[in-house]
Amino acid sequence: MKKKNYIIIGLVVLVVILIIVLIVFFSRKGNENVNNTETENVVNENTENNTNIVDQNIEKQNPEEIESIKNEINATGNTDIYYVDEEYDGRKILQIKPDVQFDVDLAGIMKNSKPEENEINELVGKEPTNNGVWISEQSREIFSNLLKNNNIIDFNISDEGYLQINNSGNNDMANKLVNMINSDRLYIINMTGTAYERDYISGEITEYPFEDMDPTQAIEPYQKDNKIILEITTNKMQRLSESEILDAITSY
């Protein structure tokens, strides 16, 4: 009789343990789904926070400090293009202002070649004005092929260059593109593998062939306010899959 009781008690304990294990398992599974959804939001929030920190640093700039650091590194660029940033160890360094780099690269996109100093303002004045996803004229065919090769077929690019998808999306990447289209941001996409920047020392406009320097780099971004340029690799060396490239685009 006692032996039978021990067996019953043992079975009850096993059942209780099994129930606890199942509860913990499904609880963790649910948390993983929530965390995956929140991860993208955290990435976007971190990007915005970093942008805000840079903006705050720029507002507090001391021209005399900038001149002092310029003299230390023999930089000859116009003082107005720089701001002072801090390394992790507290060392102060000069950086080119993000909006300065944005305007230079945007001018290069609108011209589809290296812009001259006296062209910057006129070219920047041609930038797209609506939020959404805008594709540069030289990139529209390439970008269309990228979408088709990722099985995103129900789309078009308007005469003005804006990406339009005609339903809620036929896969996860398509849905992410829909979110970009409907966001309060302007995404400027250029697929030449080359960007344009101001040189850190001279301040002169230079070509930055990021794809040639690193064939595995999918994107070189430039941000200003709610606008972001995504300079995209042409993948001429076939070091990335087309799904990897589109996934990198839709992560912004």
LONU-736640 format. One line per 8 residues: number of its first residue (from 1); their letters; for each residue x, y, z of N, C-alpha, C, O. Coordinates in nm, 2 decimals, padded with zeros to 4 digits. Last residue first. Example, Ala and Ser with C-alpha at 12.3 -4.5 7.8 and 13.67 -1.06 7.14 Angstrom:
BEGIN
2 = sa = 01.28 -00.22 00.71 01.37 -00.11 00.71 01.29 00.00 00.79 01.34 00.11 00.80  01.32 -00.57 00.78 01.23 -00.45 00.78 01.32 -00.33 00.78 01.42 -00.33 00.85
***
This chain:
BEGIN
252 = ystiadli = 01.69 05.02 -04.23 01.69 05.16 -04.19 01.55 05.21 -04.16 01.54 05.33 -04.13  01.66 04.77 -04.32 01.69 04.77 -04.18 01.69 04.92 -04.13 01.70 04.94 -04.01  01.63 04.77 -04.59 01.50 04.77 -04.51 01.53 04.77 -04.36 01.44 04.78 -04.29  01.90 04.74 -04.68 01.82 04.86 -04.71 01.70 04.87 -04.61 01.67 04.98 -04.56  01.96 04.48 -04.59 02.03 04.60 -04.54 01.95 04.73 -04.56 01.95 04.81 -04.47  01.79 04.34 -04.76 01.77 04.33 -04.61 01.84 04.45 -04.54 01.79 04.50 -04.45  01.90 04.39 -05.00 01.77 04.45 -04.97 01.74 04.44 -04.82 01.67 04.53 -04.77  02.14 04.25 -04.97 02.14 04.39 -05.00 02.01 04.46 -04.96 02.00 04.56 -04.90
244 = eseslrqm = 02.06 03.99 -04.92 02.14 04.06 -04.81 02.13 04.21 -04.84 02.12 04.29 -04.74  01.94 03.93 -05.16 01.85 03.94 -05.04 01.93 04.01 -04.93 01.86 04.08 -04.85  02.15 03.92 -05.33 02.06 04.03 -05.34 01.96 04.04 -05.23 01.91 04.15 -05.20  02.46 03.86 -05.15 02.34 03.81 -05.22 02.25 03.93 -05.23 02.26 04.03 -05.16  02.79 03.98 -05.22 02.67 03.98 -05.14 02.56 03.92 -05.22 02.55 03.93 -05.34  02.99 03.98 -05.41 03.03 03.93 -05.27 02.91 03.93 -05.18 02.92 03.88 -05.07  03.00 04.06 -05.68 02.91 03.95 -05.64 02.95 03.89 -05.50 02.95 03.77 -05.48  03.12 04.27 -05.77 03.21 04.16 -05.74 03.13 04.04 -05.69 03.19 03.94 -05.65
236 = knttieli = 02.92 04.45 -05.79 02.98 04.41 -05.91 03.08 04.29 -05.89 03.10 04.22 -05.99  02.73 04.57 -05.62 02.76 04.43 -05.60 02.83 04.37 -05.73 02.81 04.26 -05.77  02.68 04.83 -05.60 02.63 04.77 -05.72 02.65 04.62 -05.72 02.61 04.55 -05.81  02.57 04.95 -05.27 02.66 04.88 -05.36 02.60 04.84 -05.49 02.48 04.80 -05.49  02.41 05.26 -05.21 02.40 05.12 -05.22 02.51 05.06 -05.31 02.53 05.12 -05.42  02.35 05.51 -04.99 02.43 05.48 -05.10 02.45 05.33 -05.10 02.50 05.27 -05.01  02.08 05.65 -04.87 02.14 05.52 -04.86 02.22 05.49 -04.99 02.16 05.46 -05.10  02.02 05.94 -04.68 02.07 05.89 -04.81 02.12 05.75 -04.79 02.20 05.73 -04.69
228 = ikndkqyp = 01.75 06.06 -04.51 01.86 05.97 -04.50 01.89 05.92 -04.64 01.81 05.87 -04.71  01.58 06.31 -04.32 01.62 06.25 -04.45 01.74 06.17 -04.43 01.84 06.20 -04.36  01.51 06.45 -04.10 01.44 06.33 -04.12 01.47 06.26 -04.26 01.39 06.18 -04.30  01.84 06.56 -04.05 01.70 06.57 -04.00 01.63 06.44 -04.03 01.67 06.34 -03.98  02.04 06.36 -04.24 02.02 06.50 -04.21 01.87 06.52 -04.17 01.78 06.50 -04.26  02.29 06.11 -04.31 02.16 06.15 -04.25 02.16 06.30 -04.22 02.26 06.36 -04.18  02.40 05.85 -04.51 02.42 05.99 -04.47 02.29 06.05 -04.43 02.19 06.03 -04.49  02.56 05.52 -04.54 02.44 05.61 -04.51 02.49 05.76 -04.48 02.60 05.78 -04.43
220 = eiaqtpdm = 02.64 05.28 -04.75 02.70 05.39 -04.69 02.60 05.50 -04.67 02.55 05.56 -04.76  02.59 04.92 -04.77 02.54 05.06 -04.76 02.64 05.16 -04.70 02.71 05.12 -04.61  02.74 04.68 -04.79 02.62 04.70 -04.87 02.58 04.85 -04.88 02.53 04.89 -04.98  03.06 04.56 -04.82 02.98 04.67 -04.76 02.86 04.70 -04.85 02.87 04.73 -04.96  03.22 04.39 -04.95 03.11 04.33 -04.87 03.03 04.43 -04.80 02.93 04.40 -04.73  03.41 04.54 -05.08 03.31 04.48 -05.16 03.20 04.41 -05.08 03.09 04.38 -05.14  03.56 04.81 -04.99 03.51 04.70 -04.92 03.39 04.64 -05.00 03.28 04.68 -04.98  03.65 04.98 -05.19 03.73 04.97 -05.07 03.69 04.84 -04.99 03.77 04.78 -04.92
212 = defpyeti = 03.45 04.97 -05.38 03.59 04.92 -05.42 03.67 04.90 -05.30 03.76 04.81 -05.29  03.25 05.08 -05.23 03.23 04.95 -05.28 03.37 04.89 -05.32 03.40 04.77 -05.29  03.32 05.35 -05.19 03.32 05.25 -05.07 03.31 05.11 -05.12 03.36 05.02 -05.05  03.48 05.58 -05.31 03.43 05.45 -05.38 03.42 05.34 -05.27 03.51 05.25 -05.27  03.43 05.89 -05.29 03.45 05.79 -05.19 03.39 05.66 -05.25 03.27 05.63 -05.23  03.57 06.19 -05.41 03.50 06.07 -05.44 03.53 05.96 -05.34 03.64 05.94 -05.30  03.56 06.50 -05.24 03.63 06.39 -05.30 03.53 06.27 -05.33 03.42 06.27 -05.27  03.59 06.84 -05.18 03.50 06.74 -05.22 03.57 06.62 -05.29 03.65 06.65 -05.38
204 = egsiydre = 03.80 06.95 -04.91 03.77 06.94 -05.05 03.67 06.83 -05.08 03.67 06.73 -05.01  03.90 06.94 -04.66 03.77 07.00 -04.67 03.72 06.99 -04.82 03.61 07.04 -04.84  04.15 06.84 -04.59 04.14 06.95 -04.68 04.01 07.02 -04.69 04.00 07.14 -04.72  04.08 06.64 -04.39 04.19 06.73 -04.37 04.17 06.86 -04.46 04.17 06.97 -04.40  03.85 06.50 -04.48 03.86 06.53 -04.34 03.97 06.64 -04.32 03.95 06.72 -04.23  03.67 06.59 -04.77 03.79 06.53 -04.71 03.81 06.58 -04.57 03.79 06.70 -04.55  03.33 06.54 -04.81 03.44 06.64 -04.79 03.55 06.57 -04.72 03.53 06.49 -04.62  03.21 06.30 -05.05 03.23 06.35 -04.92 03.33 06.47 -04.92 03.40 06.49 -05.02
196 = yatgtmni = 03.01 06.08 -05.23 03.09 06.20 -05.24 03.09 06.26 -05.10 02.99 06.27 -05.03  03.01 05.73 -05.33 02.95 05.84 -05.26 03.05 05.96 -05.28 03.16 05.94 -05.33  02.94 05.44 -05.52 03.03 05.55 -05.50 02.95 05.67 -05.43 02.84 05.70 -05.47  02.75 05.26 -05.59 02.87 05.21 -05.52 02.97 05.31 -05.49 03.08 05.29 -05.44  02.52 05.33 -05.70 02.63 05.34 -05.79 02.76 05.29 -05.72 02.86 05.27 -05.79  02.23 05.37 -05.62 02.30 05.24 -05.64 02.41 05.25 -05.74 02.40 05.20 -05.85  02.05 05.55 -05.38 02.14 05.56 -05.50 02.23 05.44 -05.51 02.29 05.40 -05.41  01.77 05.67 -05.23 01.84 05.55 -05.26 01.92 05.57 -05.39 01.87 05.61 -05.50
188 = iylrdsni = 01.65 05.84 -04.96 01.71 05.86 -05.09 01.80 05.75 -05.13 01.90 05.73 -05.06  01.37 05.86 -04.77 01.49 05.77 -04.80 01.53 05.80 -04.94 01.45 05.78 -05.03  01.23 06.07 -04.54 01.26 06.06 -04.68 01.39 05.97 -04.69 01.49 06.01 -04.64  00.98 05.98 -04.29 01.11 06.01 -04.33 01.12 06.00 -04.48 01.04 05.95 -04.55  00.75 05.89 -04.18 00.76 06.03 -04.19 00.91 06.07 -04.22 00.95 06.18 -04.18  00.64 05.61 -04.40 00.70 05.67 -04.28 00.70 05.82 -04.29 00.67 05.88 -04.40  00.56 05.46 -04.61 00.45 05.53 -04.53 00.51 05.60 -04.41 00.43 05.66 -04.33  00.79 05.35 -04.71 00.71 05.44 -04.79 00.62 05.52 -04.71 00.60 05.64 -04.74
180 = mnvlknam = 00.86 05.19 -04.49 00.94 05.30 -04.53 00.87 05.40 -04.61 00.88 05.52 -04.60  00.64 05.00 -04.50 00.66 05.09 -04.38 00.75 05.21 -04.41 00.73 05.31 -04.36  00.70 04.89 -04.75 00.57 04.96 -04.73 00.58 05.05 -04.61 00.54 05.17 -04.62  00.94 04.76 -04.68 00.94 04.87 -04.78 00.81 04.95 -04.77 00.82 05.07 -04.78  00.83 04.56 -04.51 00.92 04.66 -04.46 00.94 04.78 -04.55 00.95 04.90 -04.51  00.68 04.42 -04.70 00.61 04.49 -04.59 00.70 04.59 -04.53 00.65 04.70 -04.49  00.89 04.31 -04.85 00.80 04.40 -04.91 00.72 04.48 -04.81 00.70 04.60 -04.82  01.01 04.14 -04.66 01.08 04.26 -04.71 00.99 04.36 -04.77 01.01 04.48 -04.76
172 = dnngsnni = 00.80 03.95 -04.63 00.84 04.03 -04.51 00.92 04.16 -04.56 00.90 04.27 -04.51  00.57 03.97 -04.91 00.66 03.90 -04.82 00.71 04.00 -04.72 00.67 04.11 -04.72  00.40 04.12 -05.05 00.38 03.98 -05.06 00.48 03.90 -04.99 00.49 03.78 -04.99  00.21 04.41 -04.95 00.34 04.34 -04.96 00.32 04.19 -04.96 00.23 04.14 -04.89  -00.02 04.54 -04.96 00.05 04.55 -04.83 00.18 04.47 -04.83 00.25 04.46 -04.73  00.01 04.70 -05.28 -00.07 04.63 -05.18 00.02 04.63 -05.05 00.12 04.70 -05.04  00.17 04.84 -05.46 00.03 04.85 -05.47 -00.05 04.76 -05.38 -00.18 04.76 -05.39  00.43 05.07 -05.39 00.39 04.93 -05.38 00.24 04.92 -05.37 00.18 04.99 -05.29
164 = qlygedsi = 00.65 05.30 -05.52 00.51 05.27 -05.49 00.48 05.12 -05.49 00.51 05.06 -05.59  00.91 05.53 -05.49 00.87 05.39 -05.50 00.72 05.37 -05.45 00.69 05.43 -05.35  00.95 05.81 -05.70 00.91 05.76 -05.57 00.87 05.61 -05.59 00.79 05.58 -05.68  01.01 05.95 -05.93 01.11 05.87 -05.87 01.08 05.80 -05.74 01.16 05.74 -05.68  00.82 06.07 -06.09 00.90 06.16 -06.00 01.01 06.08 -05.93 01.10 06.14 -05.86  00.70 05.86 -06.21 00.78 05.95 -06.29 00.87 06.04 -06.21 00.98 06.08 -06.26  00.74 05.59 -05.97 00.66 05.69 -06.03 00.76 05.78 -06.12 00.88 05.77 -06.11  00.79 05.25 -05.99 00.85 05.38 -05.95 00.79 05.49 -06.03 00.78 05.48 -06.16
156 = nfdiinnn = 00.59 04.98 -05.85 00.63 05.07 -05.96 00.71 05.19 -05.90 00.70 05.22 -05.79  00.49 04.64 -05.77 00.54 04.78 -05.73 00.57 04.86 -05.86 00.56 04.80 -05.97  00.48 04.35 -05.71 00.37 04.44 -05.73 00.41 04.58 -05.68 00.37 04.63 -05.58  00.71 04.20 -05.66 00.67 04.22 -05.80 00.56 04.32 -05.82 00.54 04.38 -05.92  00.96 04.07 -05.51 00.87 04.18 -05.48 00.83 04.23 -05.62 00.90 04.30 -05.69  01.16 03.87 -05.53 01.02 03.83 -05.54 00.92 03.94 -05.49 00.81 03.91 -05.43  01.41 03.97 -05.56 01.37 03.93 -05.42 01.21 03.90 -05.41 01.15 03.90 -05.31  01.42 04.04 -05.82 01.50 03.92 -05.78 01.47 03.88 -05.63 01.51 03.77 -05.59
148 = kllnsfie = 01.26 04.27 -05.80 01.21 04.15 -05.88 01.29 04.03 -05.83 01.23 03.92 -05.82  01.44 04.44 -05.66 01.31 04.40 -05.61 01.26 04.27 -05.67 01.21 04.18 -05.60  01.65 04.46 -05.84 01.67 04.41 -05.71 01.54 04.36 -05.64 01.54 04.26 -05.58  01.52 04.58 -06.06 01.57 04.44 -06.07 01.60 04.38 -05.94 01.58 04.26 -05.92  01.48 04.83 -05.95 01.37 04.75 -05.99 01.41 04.60 -06.00 01.33 04.52 -05.96  01.75 04.92 -05.92 01.66 04.89 -05.80 01.54 04.81 -05.83 01.50 04.72 -05.76  01.82 04.94 -06.19 01.89 04.85 -06.10 01.81 04.82 -05.98 01.80 04.70 -05.94  01.64 05.14 -06.27 01.64 05.01 -06.33 01.71 04.91 -06.24 01.66 04.79 -06.23
140 = rsqesiwv = 01.72 05.36 -06.10 01.58 05.30 -06.10 01.57 05.16 -06.16 01.50 05.08 -06.11  01.95 05.50 -06.08 01.94 05.37 -06.01 01.81 05.30 -06.02 01.80 05.19 -05.97  01.95 05.74 -06.20 02.05 05.65 -06.25 02.04 05.51 -06.18 02.11 05.41 -06.22  01.76 05.88 -06.05 01.73 05.84 -06.19 01.82 05.73 -06.24 01.78 05.64 -06.31  01.71 05.75 -05.72 01.78 05.83 -05.81 01.76 05.78 -05.95 01.74 05.66 -05.98  01.41 05.71 -05.55 01.52 05.64 -05.62 01.58 05.73 -05.72 01.51 05.79 -05.80  01.26 05.75 -05.24 01.29 05.81 -05.37 01.42 05.75 -05.42 01.52 05.73 -05.35  01.02 05.67 -05.02 01.14 05.62 -05.08 01.16 05.67 -05.22 01.08 05.65 -05.31
132 = gnntpekg = 00.90 05.93 -04.80 00.88 05.80 -04.87 01.02 05.75 -04.91 01.12 05.79 -04.86  00.81 06.28 -04.83 00.86 06.16 -04.76 00.83 06.04 -04.83 00.75 06.03 -04.93  00.90 06.51 -05.09 00.80 06.43 -05.02 00.87 06.32 -04.94 00.97 06.27 -04.98  01.10 06.64 -05.23 01.05 06.71 -05.12 00.95 06.63 -05.04 00.91 06.67 -04.93  01.43 06.57 -05.37 01.29 06.54 -05.36 01.23 06.60 -05.23 01.30 06.61 -05.13  01.65 06.85 -05.45 01.62 06.73 -05.38 01.47 06.70 -05.38 01.39 06.79 -05.38  01.74 07.07 -05.57 01.66 06.98 -05.66 01.62 06.86 -05.58 01.56 06.77 -05.64  01.91 07.20 -05.41 01.78 07.26 -05.42 01.69 07.17 -05.51 01.57 07.20 -05.51
124 = vleniene = 02.15 07.08 -05.45 02.08 07.04 -05.33 01.93 07.09 -05.34 01.84 07.03 -05.28  02.23 07.22 -05.68 02.20 07.08 -05.69 02.11 07.03 -05.57 02.02 06.95 -05.58  02.27 07.48 -05.58 02.17 07.46 -05.69 02.13 07.31 -05.69 02.01 07.28 -05.71  02.47 07.43 -05.38 02.34 07.49 -05.35 02.24 07.46 -05.45 02.12 07.43 -05.42  02.69 07.32 -05.55 02.63 07.25 -05.43 02.49 07.30 -05.40 02.39 07.23 -05.40  02.84 07.44 -05.74 02.71 07.38 -05.78 02.63 07.32 -05.66 02.51 07.29 -05.68  03.08 07.54 -05.65 02.98 07.64 -05.69 02.85 07.58 -05.74 02.75 07.65 -05.78  03.22 07.30 -05.61 03.18 07.38 -05.50 03.07 07.48 -05.54 02.97 07.49 -05.46
116 = epksnkmi = 03.09 07.03 -05.82 03.18 07.14 -05.79 03.13 07.22 -05.68 03.01 07.22 -05.65  03.03 06.68 -05.77 02.99 06.81 -05.78 03.10 06.91 -05.75 03.20 06.89 -05.68  03.09 06.39 -05.96 03.14 06.47 -05.85 03.10 06.62 -05.87 03.12 06.67 -05.98  02.77 06.26 -06.07 02.91 06.27 -06.08 02.96 06.37 -05.97 02.88 06.42 -05.89  02.50 06.31 -06.06 02.55 06.18 -06.10 02.70 06.18 -06.14 02.74 06.11 -06.23  02.37 06.52 -05.96 02.45 06.55 -06.08 02.50 06.41 -06.14 02.53 06.41 -06.26  02.24 06.41 -05.74 02.16 06.49 -05.84 02.24 06.51 -05.97 02.18 06.52 -06.08  02.46 06.29 -05.61 02.35 06.21 -05.66 02.27 06.28 -05.77 02.24 06.23 -05.88
108 = galdvdfq = 02.61 06.52 -05.54 02.67 06.42 -05.63 02.56 06.33 -05.69 02.57 06.29 -05.81  02.43 06.64 -05.36 02.46 06.71 -05.49 02.52 06.61 -05.59 02.50 06.62 -05.71  02.43 06.44 -05.16 02.31 06.46 -05.24 02.34 06.54 -05.37 02.28 06.50 -05.47  02.70 06.47 -05.07 02.66 06.35 -05.14 02.53 06.37 -05.22 02.52 06.31 -05.33  02.68 06.73 -04.97 02.77 06.70 -05.07 02.74 06.58 -05.14 02.74 06.57 -05.27  02.47 06.70 -04.77 02.45 06.79 -04.89 02.55 06.76 -05.00 02.51 06.77 -05.12  02.60 06.52 -04.59 02.47 06.49 -04.66 02.45 06.57 -04.78 02.42 06.52 -04.89  02.82 06.66 -04.50 02.84 06.54 -04.58 02.71 06.50 -04.66 02.72 06.46 -04.77
100 = vdpkiqli = 02.67 06.86 -04.36 02.76 06.90 -04.46 02.79 06.78 -04.56 02.78 06.79 -04.68  02.53 06.71 -04.17 02.45 06.78 -04.27 02.54 06.83 -04.39 02.49 06.84 -04.50  02.75 06.61 -04.01 02.67 06.52 -04.09 02.59 06.59 -04.20 02.57 06.54 -04.31  03.06 06.78 -04.01 02.92 06.78 -03.97 02.84 06.69 -04.07 02.86 06.69 -04.19  03.35 06.59 -03.96 03.28 06.67 -04.06 03.13 06.66 -04.01 03.08 06.56 -03.98  03.53 06.61 -03.65 03.45 06.54 -03.74 03.39 06.64 -03.84 03.37 06.75 -03.81  03.82 06.61 -03.44 03.73 06.68 -03.53 03.66 06.58 -03.62 03.71 06.48 -03.66  03.84 06.50 -03.10 03.87 06.49 -03.24 03.78 06.58 -03.32 03.67 06.61 -03.27
92 = krgdyeed = 03.96 06.45 -02.77 03.88 06.53 -02.86 03.93 06.52 -03.00 04.05 06.53 -03.03  03.95 06.17 -02.56 04.03 06.25 -02.65 03.94 06.32 -02.75 03.85 06.26 -02.80  03.80 05.99 -02.41 03.79 06.13 -02.37 03.87 06.22 -02.46 03.86 06.35 -02.45  03.79 05.74 -02.50 03.89 05.77 -02.39 03.89 05.91 -02.35 03.98 05.96 -02.28  03.61 05.74 -02.71 03.57 05.67 -02.58 03.67 05.70 -02.47 03.63 05.69 -02.35  03.63 06.08 -02.84 03.66 05.94 -02.84 03.62 05.87 -02.71 03.59 05.95 -02.61  03.41 06.35 -02.91 03.50 06.28 -02.82 03.51 06.13 -02.84 03.41 06.07 -02.87  03.42 06.62 -03.15 03.36 06.50 -03.10 03.46 06.44 -03.00 03.58 06.48 -02.99
84 = vyyidtng = 03.35 06.93 -03.29 03.44 06.85 -03.20 03.36 06.74 -03.14 03.25 06.75 -03.09  03.29 06.98 -03.65 03.25 06.99 -03.51 03.34 06.90 -03.42 03.41 06.81 -03.48  03.33 07.17 -03.96 03.37 07.07 -03.85 03.29 07.09 -03.72 03.23 07.19 -03.70  03.27 07.36 -04.14 03.23 07.22 -04.17 03.26 07.12 -04.06 03.22 07.01 -04.07  03.37 07.61 -04.05 03.23 07.58 -04.04 03.19 07.44 -04.07 03.08 07.40 -04.04  03.64 07.62 -04.12 03.60 07.59 -03.98 03.46 07.55 -03.97 03.42 07.47 -03.88  03.74 07.47 -04.42 03.67 07.58 -04.35 03.62 07.53 -04.22 03.56 07.43 -04.20  04.04 07.27 -04.39 03.91 07.29 -04.43 03.85 07.41 -04.36 03.90 07.45 -04.26
76 = tanienki = 04.30 07.20 -04.32 04.28 07.33 -04.38 04.14 07.36 -04.43 04.12 07.46 -04.49  04.48 07.06 -04.05 04.36 07.06 -04.13 04.34 07.20 -04.19 04.36 07.30 -04.12  04.69 06.99 -03.88 04.71 07.05 -04.01 04.60 07.05 -04.10 04.61 07.04 -04.22  04.63 06.90 -03.63 04.63 06.80 -03.73 04.66 06.86 -03.87 04.65 06.79 -03.97  04.65 07.14 -03.48 04.73 07.02 -03.44 04.74 06.92 -03.55 04.84 06.85 -03.56  04.48 07.31 -03.61 04.62 07.34 -03.62 04.71 07.22 -03.58 04.81 07.20 -03.63  04.24 07.19 -03.54 04.28 07.20 -03.68 04.43 07.22 -03.70 04.49 07.16 -03.78  04.24 07.24 -03.27 04.25 07.10 -03.32 04.29 07.10 -03.46 04.37 07.02 -03.50
68 = seieepnq = 04.20 07.52 -03.28 04.31 07.46 -03.21 04.34 07.32 -03.26 04.46 07.28 -03.29  03.96 07.55 -03.41 04.08 07.60 -03.48 04.20 07.54 -03.41 04.30 07.51 -03.48  03.79 07.44 -03.22 03.80 07.38 -03.35 03.93 07.42 -03.42 04.00 07.34 -03.48  03.82 07.62 -03.02 03.86 07.48 -02.99 03.88 07.41 -03.13 03.98 07.34 -03.14  03.70 07.85 -03.14 03.85 07.85 -03.10 03.90 07.71 -03.08 04.02 07.68 -03.11  03.43 07.77 -03.17 03.52 07.79 -03.29 03.67 07.79 -03.25 03.75 07.74 -03.33  03.27 07.53 -02.99 03.36 07.65 -02.97 03.45 07.66 -03.09 03.54 07.58 -03.10  02.94 07.40 -03.00 03.07 07.41 -03.05 03.14 07.54 -03.02 03.08 07.65 -03.01
60 = keinqdvi = 02.69 07.31 -02.94 02.77 07.36 -02.83 02.92 07.39 -02.87 03.00 07.41 -02.79  02.57 07.21 -03.16 02.52 07.33 -03.11 02.61 07.40 -03.01 02.61 07.52 -02.99  02.70 06.97 -03.18 02.73 07.07 -03.28 02.68 07.20 -03.23 02.75 07.31 -03.25  02.59 06.82 -02.97 02.73 06.85 -02.97 02.77 06.97 -03.06 02.84 07.06 -03.03  02.33 06.80 -03.07 02.35 06.87 -02.94 02.50 06.91 -02.93 02.53 07.02 -02.89  02.37 06.63 -03.29 02.32 06.77 -03.31 02.34 06.85 -03.19 02.38 06.97 -03.20  02.47 06.40 -03.16 02.56 06.48 -03.25 02.51 06.62 -03.27 02.59 06.71 -03.26  02.23 06.33 -03.03 02.35 06.36 -02.95 02.45 06.44 -03.03 02.51 06.54 -02.99
52 = ntnnetne = 02.06 06.28 -03.24 02.03 06.39 -03.15 02.15 06.43 -03.07 02.17 06.55 -03.05  02.18 06.06 -03.35 02.17 06.18 -03.43 02.15 06.30 -03.34 02.21 06.40 -03.36  02.15 05.88 -03.13 02.28 05.92 -03.17 02.28 06.04 -03.26 02.37 06.13 -03.24  01.86 05.87 -03.14 01.93 05.92 -03.02 02.07 05.96 -03.06 02.12 06.07 -03.01  01.82 05.75 -03.39 01.77 05.88 -03.37 01.84 05.94 -03.25 01.87 06.06 -03.25  01.95 05.50 -03.34 01.99 05.58 -03.45 01.95 05.73 -03.43 02.03 05.82 -03.45  01.79 05.41 -03.13 01.93 05.43 -03.11 01.99 05.52 -03.21 02.07 05.61 -03.19  01.54 05.38 -03.26 01.55 05.47 -03.15 01.70 05.51 -03.13 01.73 05.63 -03.10
44 = nvvnetet = 01.61 05.17 -03.44 01.57 05.30 -03.49 01.58 05.41 -03.39 01.63 05.52 -03.42  01.67 04.97 -03.26 01.77 05.01 -03.35 01.74 05.15 -03.40 01.83 05.24 -03.41  01.42 04.95 -03.13 01.54 04.99 -03.05 01.65 05.04 -03.14 01.71 05.14 -03.11  01.26 04.85 -03.33 01.23 04.98 -03.28 01.35 05.04 -03.20 01.38 05.16 -03.20  01.38 04.61 -03.37 01.38 04.71 -03.48 01.36 04.84 -03.43 01.42 04.94 -03.47  01.32 04.49 -03.12 01.46 04.51 -03.16 01.47 04.62 -03.27 01.55 04.70 -03.26  01.05 04.43 -03.09 01.10 04.56 -03.02 01.24 04.59 -03.07 01.29 04.70 -03.07  01.02 04.20 -03.22 00.94 04.31 -03.27 01.01 04.44 -03.22 01.01 04.54 -03.29
36 = nnvnengk = 01.18 04.04 -03.07 01.21 04.05 -03.21 01.14 04.18 -03.26 01.20 04.25 -03.34  01.05 04.05 -02.82 01.18 04.11 -02.83 01.22 04.13 -02.98 01.28 04.23 -03.01  00.81 03.91 -02.88 00.80 04.05 -02.84 00.94 04.12 -02.86 00.94 04.23 -02.91  00.93 03.66 -02.93 00.85 03.73 -03.03 00.84 03.88 -03.01 00.85 03.96 -03.10  01.04 03.61 -02.68 01.13 03.62 -02.80 01.05 03.69 -02.91 01.11 03.77 -02.98  00.82 03.59 -02.51 00.91 03.70 -02.49 01.00 03.72 -02.61 01.03 03.83 -02.65  00.71 03.35 -02.61 00.63 03.47 -02.62 00.72 03.59 -02.61 00.71 03.69 -02.68  00.91 03.18 -02.52 00.88 03.19 -02.66 00.80 03.32 -02.69 00.83 03.38 -02.79
28 = rsffvilv = 00.90 03.20 -02.25 01.02 03.25 -02.32 00.99 03.27 -02.46 01.04 03.36 -02.53  00.64 03.08 -02.21 00.67 03.22 -02.17 00.79 03.28 -02.24 00.78 03.40 -02.28  00.68 02.83 -02.30 00.60 02.91 -02.38 00.61 03.06 -02.34 00.59 03.15 -02.42  00.87 02.74 -02.09 00.90 02.74 -02.24 00.82 02.83 -02.32 00.87 02.91 -02.39  00.73 02.77 -01.85 00.85 02.85 -01.87 00.89 02.86 -02.02 00.93 02.96 -02.07  00.52 02.59 -01.90 00.49 02.73 -01.87 00.61 02.82 -01.90 00.60 02.92 -01.97  00.67 02.35 -01.92 00.59 02.40 -02.03 00.56 02.55 -02.02 00.56 02.62 -02.12  00.78 02.33 -01.66 00.87 02.34 -01.78 00.79 02.40 -01.90 00.85 02.48 -01.97
20 = iilivvlv = 00.54 02.30 -01.51 00.63 02.42 -01.49 00.72 02.44 -01.61 00.74 02.55 -01.65  00.45 02.06 -01.61 00.36 02.18 -01.63 00.45 02.30 -01.61 00.44 02.40 -01.69  00.65 01.89 -01.52 00.63 01.90 -01.66 00.55 02.03 -01.69 00.57 02.10 -01.79  00.62 01.91 -01.24 00.75 01.96 -01.30 00.72 01.98 -01.45 00.77 02.08 -01.51  00.37 01.79 -01.21 00.39 01.93 -01.17 00.51 01.99 -01.24 00.51 02.10 -01.29  00.43 01.53 -01.30 00.33 01.61 -01.38 00.35 01.76 -01.34 00.34 01.84 -01.43  00.61 01.45 -01.10 00.65 01.46 -01.24 00.56 01.55 -01.33 00.60 01.63 -01.41  00.44 01.46 -00.88 00.56 01.55 -00.88 00.60 01.56 -01.03 00.64 01.68 -01.07
12 = vlgiiiyn = 00.26 01.25 -00.95 00.21 01.39 -00.93 00.33 01.49 -00.94 00.31 01.59 -01.00  00.43 01.03 -00.95 00.37 01.07 -01.07 00.32 01.22 -01.06 00.33 01.29 -01.16  00.50 01.02 -00.68 00.61 01.05 -00.78 00.55 01.09 -00.91 00.60 01.18 -00.97  00.25 00.96 -00.57 00.32 01.09 -00.53 00.43 01.13 -00.63 00.44 01.24 -00.68  00.22 00.71 -00.67 00.12 00.81 -00.71 00.19 00.95 -00.68 00.17 01.04 -00.76  00.44 00.57 -00.55 00.43 00.58 -00.70 00.34 00.69 -00.74 00.37 00.77 -00.83  00.37 00.59 -00.28 00.49 00.65 -00.33 00.49 00.67 -00.48 00.54 00.77 -00.53  00.14 00.43 -00.28 00.13 00.58 -00.25 00.25 00.65 -00.30 00.24 00.76 -00.36
4 = kkkm = 00.24 00.18 -00.33 00.15 00.24 -00.43 00.14 00.39 -00.41 00.14 00.47 -00.51  00.39 00.15 -00.10 00.46 00.15 -00.23 00.38 00.22 -00.33 00.43 00.30 -00.41  00.19 00.12 00.09 00.28 00.24 00.10 00.35 00.26 -00.04 00.37 00.37 -00.08  00.08 -00.12 00.00 00.00 00.00 00.00 00.09 00.12 00.00 00.06 00.22 -00.08
***
